[in-house]
Amino acid sequence: MGIIKAAKLIFEYISRDEQDNIDEVSRAIDNLDLDIKEGDFVAILGHNGSGKSTFAKHINAILLPTEGTVWVSGMDTADDSSLLNIRKTVGMVFQNPDNQIIGNIVEEDVAFGPENIGVTTDDIWKRVDESLKAVGMTAYRLKSPNKLSGGQKQRVAIAGIMAMKPKCIVLDEPTAMLDPNGRKEVINTVRQLNEQENITVVLITHYMEEVIKADRVIVMDDGNIVMDGTPTEIFSHVDELKRYRLDVPQVTELAHELKMAGLDLPEGILDIDEFVKYLMPAIKQGIKQ
């Protein structure tokens, strides 16, 4: 069993009328099975309503299964006695950092989490130092979060989670409200934490360029997993992804269109360096023919 495992997971949103009778049942996750290995960087893609954010909330026991089971480090999320340990194991970062930042000073905000789980004062400030250094925000520790850019705020939010020393971080569209520079800052930070600290990362996103360095990409549609593989494997199926109402990285789509036009290019090209590597030989081959 990996650090996160779901078995036959079903989750239904239930709306009720004024008399508390069931008005509507909407199934957001439908018999989902998934196993995520510790230390992996896993990206989950899907259009709005695909179930990806609903699944993310199950990992931290914000939501509990209607049916089936979710385990975090072997702990059943439906077991109340495991709730604190589950939330120590898995940290959540959401779209809007302003909803997670509560301190008047950056270092106080980062210290809030470990203080609330009973970490000693000396250890708290050691964790604050380490976490701010890990996300590149040490120079801003005495600043007001209100003075920071969106990307910087999100890095502070990540530092606050890091200070609680989780084994896994789940990021639910953490760059949705950021400009391109802010998105780059946050994704680079997350990638470094995964590579250097061996923290398991589950990234929910709709920005395709953010997932090309992931270990694994999962595509969800209507509460089901419909594709699962490496970035190259997933982005080798451009037309299928479009049927699921998803985009692909621009360079991937360009390579795909050139291949369809007759150039001998592989599917699943992910970045410009890889594109250039294959383009010139393909052009030379085309000229010879």
N, C-alpha and C positions, 0 to 999 in steps of 0.2 A: 504493500500500500504506500502511495506517495504522500506528500505532505497534505495534499487536498484530494479528496476522493468523493465523488457523488455516485450514488447507485439508485437507478429507477426514480430519479428526482422528478417530482411533479409539484408545481406551485400554481395556485389559483387565486386571483384577486376576486374578492367577493364584495359586491356593493349591496347595500340594504336600503329599504324604503323607510319612511318615517315611523312605521310600526315595527321596525327591526326585522322585517321579513326579507328573505333573500330576493333581491331584485334582478341581479345579473351575476353570472360567474364567467370570468375570463381566464383561460388557462395560458399562463405566460411561459411556463416550462413544462415540457411534455416528455416524461420518461427519459431523462438525460442521464447518461453514464459518462463519467470523466475521471481521469486519474492524472494528477500533476506531480511530477517528480520534484523533490527538494533541490533548490539551486537553479531551476530552469527559469528562463524568461519566456513567458507565454503571453501572446497577444490574442485577444478575442475580438472578432469583428462581427458586424451585423447591422442591418438597417434599423431605424427606430422601430421599436416594438418587437424586435427579434428575441428578446429575453436575456440579452447579455448583461445589462445592469441589474436585472432581477437576480441572475445567478451570482453576480459579484456580492450582492447583499447577503446571500446565503453563506458565503465563505466566512463572514465575520459574525454570523448569527444575528444580523439585523432583521432578516427574515428567516422563518423556519419552514421546513417542507410541509406541504399539504399531504404528500405521500413520499415515500422513499427516505433516503438518509444521506446526510453530508457529514464527512469526517474531516477534522483538521488535526493533523499529527495524531491520528488515532482516536481523537475525542469526538463524540457524537454532538453535533451542534444543538440537538434538541434536549440535551442533558443540562438542566439548569446548574448543576454543581460544577460543570466544566466551563461555564460561560466566561468567567474571569480569565482562566488560562487560555481559552480560545482567543480572546481579545488581546491578550499579551502576545500570542503567537502571530496573529494577523493584524496588521495595521491598515486602515482605510484612508485613502486620499480621494477627495471628491472634486467636482468641477470647479467650484468657487472657493478659493482659499480663504476669502473673507468669512465664510461660514465655519472655518476651523480655527482661525486665529482669534484668540481672546485676550492675549496679553498686551499691555501698553508698550512693552519693550520686547524686542526679538528674543533675547535670552530668557526672559520670564515666560514667554509663550512656549518655548522649547522645553522649559523645565516643568511645565504644568502636568504633562502626561506622567512622567516618572514619579512626580510628587504624589499623584493620586493613586498610584499602585504601591505606595509605601516604600519607595527607594530612599535610602538615607541621604542626608543633606550633602555630604562629601561626594557620594557617588552620583547624585543628581548633577552637580556641576561638572563632574568629570564627563558624564554622558552628554551634557550640553556642549562642552568643548569639542568632543569627538564628533557629535552630530553636525554641528555648524561647520566644522572643518570638512566633513565628508560631503556636504552639499555646497561648499565654497561660499559660505555666508558669514565666516568669522568676523570679517571687517564691519559687518552690519549689526553685530550683536547688541549694541546699545542704541540702535536706531528704533524709531517708532515704525511698526509695520505699515502705518498709513502713508509713510514716505517712500515705500518700496514700489517697484513695478510689479505687474501681475506675475511675471515669471519669478521674480525674487520672492514674492509672497508664497507662491506655490512651493518653492524650495524650502522656505521656512516651515511650511506645513509638513513637508516630507521630513525635515529635521526633527520636528516634534514627534513624528511617528518613530523615527530612527532612535530617538532617545529612550524609547520604551523597549528597545532591543527585540523587535519582532523577527521571526524567521521568514516571514512573508509579508510583502506589501501588495495590496490590491489598489489599483489606481483606476477610478471610474471616470473616464474622459477628462483627465486632469489638465489637458491643454485646450479644452473647447473654448475657453474664454480668453485665450492668450493670443498675442500677435506672433508672427513667425519666429522672431528672436526669442520670445518667451518660451514658445514650444520647444525650440532647440535646446535651450538651457535646461528645461525640466527633463526632457528625454535623455540628454547626455548625463544628467545627474543620476537618473534611475538606472541607466545602463552601467555606470561606474559602480553603483552600489551592488548591482547584481554580479559584476565581474570581480570586484575587489573584496566584497564582504560575503559573497555567496548567498545573498538574500534572494529568495524566490520572489519573482515579480509576475503579477497577473495584471496586464494592461488592457483596459477596455478603451477602444478608440475608434474613430472613423477617419483618422488621417493615415492613409496607407503608407506614407513615407516613414511613419514612426515604428513600423513593425518589421522593416526589412532586415534588421539585425537580431530579431527574436530567434530563440531556439525552436519555437513552435508557434504556428498560427492556427487558430480555431475559428471557423465561420459558423455562426448561428443563424437560423431562420425559423420563425414560428415556434420558438421554444425547443428546437432540436439542433444538434450538431450535424451540419451537412457537409463540411469539409474539415480536414485535420491533417496537417503536415508541416514541413519546413516552409519558410517563405518562398523559396524557389519552386517547390512543388505546388503551393497554393497559387502563386502568381503565374504559373504556367497555364492556368485555366481562365484566361481573360474573359471569354464569352460567358462561361459559367458564373463567374463572379458578377458580371453585369446582370445576369438573370436574377441574381439575389439582390439587385439594386445597390451594388457596391462599385466604387471606383477602383482603379489600380494606379500605382505610381506612374507619373507621366512618362518616364523613360521606358517603363514596361509596356505601356500602351503604344508608344512610338515603335519600339522593336517589334511588337506584335503586328502592327499595321504594315511595316516594311516586310515582315515575313509573309504576310498575306499577299503582298504585292510581288513576291517572287524572290526576295533576298534570302539566302541561306543563313538565317539567324535562329539560335535556340529560343525556346519559350522560357519565360521566367527570369529574364534579365532584370536586375533590381536597381542598379545604379549606373551613373554615367561612365565610370571607369570600365565596368564590365561591358557596357554598350560599345564603347570605342574599341575595346579589345576584339570584339567579334565583328564590328562593322566593316573595318578596312579589308580583312580577308574576304568577307562576303561580297563587297563591291568588286574586288579584284577577280573573284570567281565569276561574278556576273558578267564582267567585261570579257573574260576569256570565252564565255559561252556565246 
